[in-house]
Amino acid sequence: MNLYIKNMVCNRCIMVVKQELENLKLKPLKVSMGEAELSKQPSVKQMQQLNSRLLQLGFEILDDKKQKQIEKIKSLLIKKVQSGDVEEHFSISEYLSNALHKDYSYISRLFSEVEGITVEQFFILQKN
């Protein structure tokens, strides 16, 4: 089972979220930026506790499909910038289309609608 978590932007965030999952005995298989893979479905009580704790720490579990897609886009772009592997003629549209298997016009429209800025503006902000 995958959880999508908003506001994870660095390795420290990954560490904190992983620790919270382990504290609730949720046994994460993998935790990466914006996402946590669990071995089993958490109980309602565990989800309430996790959501409460993550909100206190500035994170948010996403349940809306659009928000999950936005977090995936952000996560891909943040990872790309942090890798230091941004070529001179890097194409955001090609990169995201290939990674998400979706048309870039859809990705771009969705991102701008939800975030209020373009994908390109977000990418530039991450590089600064």
N, C-alpha and C positions, 0 to 999 in steps of 0.2 A: 504494500500500500504506500502511495506517495502523498506527502503533504507538501503544499507549496507555501512558502513563507516569505512574506514581504519584508523588505528593509535589510536583508542580509547582503553586505557589501564587501566583506573582507574575511580573512582566515580566522580572526578573533570571533566574528559572528558565528562562523561554522562551529568553532569550539564551544561557545556558549550554548548554542541550540542543541548540540550533541549532548552536552552535560545535562541540560534540562530534560531531554528525552530519556537519558539513562537514569536520572533521578526518579522518574515516574515509571521505571521498569519497562520502557517501550522498546528497548533493544533495537536501536537504529542499525540498519545494514550499511547505510551510506548517508552522509550528510554533505551537501555541497551548497554553493551559493543559491539561495532561493528554493531549495528542495531538500526534503529528507525522505529517505526510503525506509519504511518500517517492515519488520518481519511479519507482523499481523495487525489486524484492525484494532485500534485502541477502543476501550470501552467509552461510553458517554462521559462517565466521571473523569477518566483519564484525559479526554479531549477538553473538557471544561477546565481542568486543572492546568493543562498545558497551555491552552489559549490564554487563561488568566495570567500565568507566569510570563509567557512570551510578550503579552501586551505591556506588562510592567517593565520589561527589558527593551521595549521599543520595536518589537517585531509583531507581525500579525499573520495568522493563518488565513489563507485565502480559500474561499469556497466558490467564488464566481469564476466561471470559465474564462471570461475576458481578462480578469485580473491575473489568472494563472498564466495566460499567454503573455501578458505584459511583463510579468516577473521573469519569464523564460527569456524574453528578448533582452531585458536589462542584464540578466545574468550572463548571457552569451557575450554581450558587448563589454561588460566589466571584465570578464575573464580574458577577452581578447586584448584589452588595453593593459591589464596587469601582466599578461604574458610577455609584453614587450615585443611581440611579433606582428606589428602593424606595418605592412609593406608600404612603400611610397605611393603606389597606385591601388591601395586597398579599396575594395568596393563593398560598402556596407550592405547594399541591396543584394548583391550576389552572395555574400557571406550568410546573411539571415535567411534568404530564400532557400539556400542549400541546407542549412542547419535545421530549419523548421518545416521544410517541404511544403511551403506555401508561397503564393504569389506575393511579391514585395509590395504591390499597391495595397493589398489587403493588410499586410503587416504595418505599413506606414500609416494608413488611415486609422486603424485600430489604436495604434500607439498614440497618435496625435489626439484622437478623440478622448482617450482615457487620461493621458498625462498632461495635455495642454501644451506640449512642445513636440517638435519633430524628432524622429529617430536620430537624425544627423546632429541636431542640437544637443541631445542627450549624450551622444558619442563624444562630441567636442568637450562637453563639461567633464566627462570622465578622464579625458586626456590631460586636462589642466590641473 
